[in-house]
Amino acid sequence: MTRLIVAAGGGGDAVAAAMLDAALHGDEPPAVVLTYAWDRLLVDPVPGPRGPANFTGLRPFTRSVRTVPADATPIAPAGSTLPRLAAELPQTFALTDPHHGAEGIIRQLEELVQHLEPDTVDLLDVGGDILARGDEPTLRSPLADALTLAACCELNYPVRLLIAGPGLDGELPADTLRDRLGPAALTLTAEHTHPVSSVLEWHPSEATAMLAATARGTRGLCEVREAGPPVPLTDDGPVVYEADLDEALHRNQLARAILATENLHEVEQHSREICGFSEIDYERNEASWLGSQPAQRLDPEAVLRQLDEFEAGARSRGITHTTFRRLTEAFGLGANQRQDLRELLLSSRPGQYEAPLWCIASGA
């Protein structure tokens, strides 16, 4: 059985695709996962998604598709989590190249379908912002999802749209998504997270971390990066729903507008017009700001004092959990210090680690 999974937004969606693949087809050969190399500035200091020209060691798969093996290397200063994912997971990771717009991704999908002759093609989004209209005030990253949605809708092949963990990306609340979801396809359990457990120890995705945490039974209210709206961790968190692909395209104004785009600049312009922003512009501004900030030294005693202050404030807001990405940001540390912070906290207060999230102390 041959399967193709399209990770709608890249990043954590690729990890979730591997988890879903193992959960549904653990005894079958692993799927091919088509995914962006688009890690936030925490990993890749260069704004926007990476293309084939930003790597060495990619392998040809079809005429316009390259796979990312474990020994591939992003060309500095770019960074990418994909080679490490390829080293730790059995799935084949193929690179989505958005630099030729929706037309380019359609071409990639057509070649993959012709080459693989897959039994199934799934488009997977963690959180559900792919079901947005485009004008929602809480929307932060519509561009990548809109591109993959547009391309999949143009593919002359059946594609199933799957939404894992409605609301977990902190963009559209689960209640907003309720009437846009179809039947449940699967409820993830703690056992389903085992194939990606080692990845979750280092991968920076917050949405997929919360997806795994809810599958392991974690419940509460999680604070995420930039102190965005806290994300409820509920019984709905580990559920993977089907959604209607055509309805999603009809609703998603950006996806419809970019169907015939031939480069990423066109896609960005449509995003500015429809959504009011381009997330790549946001990354450009943030990268410029981060580049002007002096490096901070991680002082263990100071960090633990900051942790006590942060947790006191979090308790007053009803927060029960947070991510290491949020803690790194709250303590004013550099993105490259996230792992050092994580190791310090796990060694100092291991009882508060509710993998892969940090549990806020009770204050007793």
RAQUIJO-V465511 format. One record per residue. N is the residue number from 1. RES is the residue in three letters. NEAR is the number of other ideal C-beta (glycine too) atoms within 12 Angstrom. Layout:
# RAQUIJO-V465511
N,RES,NEAR / N,RES,NEAR
This chain:
# RAQUIJO-V465511
1,MET,18 / 2,THR,21 / 3,ARG,32 / 4,LEU,45 / 5,ILE,49 / 6,VAL,52 / 7,ALA,49 / 8,ALA,53 / 9,GLY,47 / 10,GLY,50 / 11,GLY,43 / 12,GLY,47 / 13,ASP,49 / 14,ALA,51 / 15,VAL,48 / 16,ALA,53 / 17,ALA,52 / 18,ALA,45 / 19,MET,50 / 20,LEU,48 / 21,ASP,39 / 22,ALA,33 / 23,ALA,34 / 24,LEU,30 / 25,HIS,27 / 26,GLY,19 / 27,ASP,10 / 28,GLU,18 / 29,PRO,18 / 30,PRO,27 / 31,ALA,39 / 32,VAL,43 / 33,VAL,44 / 34,LEU,52 / 35,THR,51 / 36,TYR,44 / 37,ALA,47 / 38,TRP,46 / 39,ASP,39 / 40,ARG,42 / 41,LEU,36 / 42,LEU,35 / 43,VAL,33 / 44,ASP,34 / 45,PRO,27 / 46,VAL,29 / 47,PRO,28 / 48,GLY,34 / 49,PRO,42 / 50,ARG,41 / 51,GLY,31 / 52,PRO,33 / 53,ALA,16 / 54,ASN,31 / 55,PHE,31 / 56,THR,20 / 57,GLY,22 / 58,LEU,32 / 59,ARG,22 / 60,PRO,17 / 61,PHE,26 / 62,THR,24 / 63,ARG,15 / 64,SER,28 / 65,VAL,36 / 66,ARG,33 / 67,THR,34 / 68,VAL,44 / 69,PRO,26 / 70,ALA,23 / 71,ASP,16 / 72,ALA,30 / 73,THR,23 / 74,PRO,31 / 75,ILE,20 / 76,ALA,14 / 77,PRO,16 / 78,ALA,30 / 79,GLY,27 / 80,SER,42 / 81,THR,40 / 82,LEU,50 / 83,PRO,30 / 84,ARG,29 / 85,LEU,45 / 86,ALA,34 / 87,ALA,20 / 88,GLU,24 / 89,LEU,34 / 90,PRO,23 / 91,GLN,39 / 92,THR,35 / 93,PHE,46 / 94,ALA,43 / 95,LEU,47 / 96,THR,52 / 97,ASP,42 / 98,PRO,44 / 99,HIS,32 / 100,HIS,27 / 101,GLY,32 / 102,ALA,40 / 103,GLU,27 / 104,GLY,35 / 105,ILE,49 / 106,ILE,35 / 107,ARG,25 / 108,GLN,43 / 109,LEU,40 / 110,GLU,26 / 111,GLU,27 / 112,LEU,39 / 113,VAL,31 / 114,GLN,20 / 115,HIS,23 / 116,LEU,30 / 117,GLU,16 / 118,PRO,29 / 119,ASP,21 / 120,THR,28 / 121,VAL,35 / 122,ASP,40 / 123,LEU,49 / 124,LEU,53 / 125,ASP,57 / 126,VAL,49 / 127,GLY,48 / 128,GLY,51 / 129,ASP,46 / 130,ILE,51 / 131,LEU,45 / 132,ALA,41 / 133,ARG,29 / 134,GLY,35 / 135,ASP,19 / 136,GLU,26 / 137,PRO,17 / 138,THR,26 / 139,LEU,36 / 140,ARG,33 / 141,SER,46 / 142,PRO,48 / 143,LEU,49 / 144,ALA,48 / 145,ASP,51 / 146,ALA,47 / 147,LEU,55 / 148,THR,53 / 149,LEU,49 / 150,ALA,43 / 151,ALA,44 / 152,CYS,46 / 153,CYS,35 / 154,GLU,31 / 155,LEU,32 / 156,ASN,14 / 157,TYR,27 / 158,PRO,18 / 159,VAL,36 / 160,ARG,33 / 161,LEU,39 / 162,LEU,46 / 163,ILE,50 / 164,ALA,53 / 165,GLY,52 / 166,PRO,44 / 167,GLY,42 / 168,LEU,48 / 169,ASP,47 / 170,GLY,38 / 171,GLU,37 / 172,LEU,39 / 173,PRO,29 / 174,ALA,33 / 175,ASP,15 / 176,THR,24 / 177,LEU,34 / 178,ARG,19 / 179,ASP,16 / 180,ARG,31 / 181,LEU,32 / 182,GLY,25 / 183,PRO,15 / 184,ALA,20 / 185,ALA,24 / 186,LEU,29 / 187,THR,24 / 188,LEU,39 / 189,THR,21 / 190,ALA,20 / 191,GLU,19 / 192,HIS,30 / 193,THR,34 / 194,HIS,21 / 195,PRO,31 / 196,VAL,38 / 197,SER,27 / 198,SER,20 / 199,VAL,36 / 200,LEU,39 / 201,GLU,24 / 202,TRP,25 / 203,HIS,42 / 204,PRO,37 / 205,SER,48 / 206,GLU,47 / 207,ALA,52 / 208,THR,47 / 209,ALA,50 / 210,MET,52 / 211,LEU,51 / 212,ALA,47 / 213,ALA,39 / 214,THR,41 / 215,ALA,41 / 216,ARG,29 / 217,GLY,21 / 218,THR,34 / 219,ARG,23 / 220,GLY,29 / 221,LEU,27 / 222,CYS,46 / 223,GLU,39 / 224,VAL,40 / 225,ARG,33 / 226,GLU,20 / 227,ALA,22 / 228,GLY,26 / 229,PRO,27 / 230,PRO,29 / 231,VAL,44 / 232,PRO,29 / 233,LEU,39 / 234,THR,25 / 235,ASP,18 / 236,ASP,32 / 237,GLY,42 / 238,PRO,38 / 239,VAL,34 / 240,VAL,42 / 241,TYR,38 / 242,GLU,28 / 243,ALA,39 / 244,ASP,26 / 245,LEU,36 / 246,ASP,19 / 247,GLU,21 / 248,ALA,41 / 249,LEU,36 / 250,HIS,18 / 251,ARG,32 / 252,ASN,45 / 253,GLN,27 / 254,LEU,44 / 255,ALA,45 / 256,ARG,25 / 257,ALA,30 / 258,ILE,46 / 259,LEU,28 / 260,ALA,20 / 261,THR,32 / 262,GLU,19 / 263,ASN,22 / 264,LEU,34 / 265,HIS,21 / 266,GLU,28 / 267,VAL,42 / 268,GLU,35 / 269,GLN,22 / 270,HIS,33 / 271,SER,38 / 272,ARG,23 / 273,GLU,18 / 274,ILE,27 / 275,CYS,37 / 276,GLY,20 / 277,PHE,26 / 278,SER,31 / 279,GLU,36 / 280,ILE,32 / 281,ASP,21 / 282,TYR,27 / 283,GLU,30 / 284,ARG,20 / 285,ASN,17 / 286,GLU,26 / 287,ALA,24 / 288,SER,16 / 289,TRP,14 / 290,LEU,26 / 291,GLY,18 / 292,SER,10 / 293,GLN,15 / 294,PRO,10 / 295,ALA,14 / 296,GLN,21 / 297,ARG,15 / 298,LEU,26 / 299,ASP,17 / 300,PRO,20 / 301,GLU,13 / 302,ALA,18 / 303,VAL,30 / 304,LEU,23 / 305,ARG,15 / 306,GLN,26 / 307,LEU,31 / 308,ASP,22 / 309,GLU,19 / 310,PHE,31 / 311,GLU,31 / 312,ALA,17 / 313,GLY,19 / 314,ALA,33 / 315,ARG,23 / 316,SER,13 / 317,ARG,19 / 318,GLY,15 / 319,ILE,33 / 320,THR,30 / 321,HIS,39 / 322,THR,46 / 323,THR,48 / 324,PHE,43 / 325,ARG,43 / 326,ARG,37 / 327,LEU,45 / 328,THR,37 / 329,GLU,32 / 330,ALA,28 / 331,PHE,33 / 332,GLY,22 / 333,LEU,33 / 334,GLY,23 / 335,ALA,31 / 336,ASN,20 / 337,GLN,27 / 338,ARG,33 / 339,GLN,24 / 340,ASP,24 / 341,LEU,37 / 342,ARG,35 / 343,GLU,20 / 344,LEU,29 / 345,LEU,36 / 346,LEU,22 / 347,SER,16 / 348,SER,21 / 349,ARG,23 / 350,PRO,15 / 351,GLY,13 / 352,GLN,28 / 353,TYR,28 / 354,GLU,31 / 355,ALA,30 / 356,PRO,39 / 357,LEU,43 / 358,TRP,43 / 359,CYS,32 / 360,ILE,33 / 361,ALA,26 / 362,SER,13 / 363,GLY,16 / 364,ALA,5
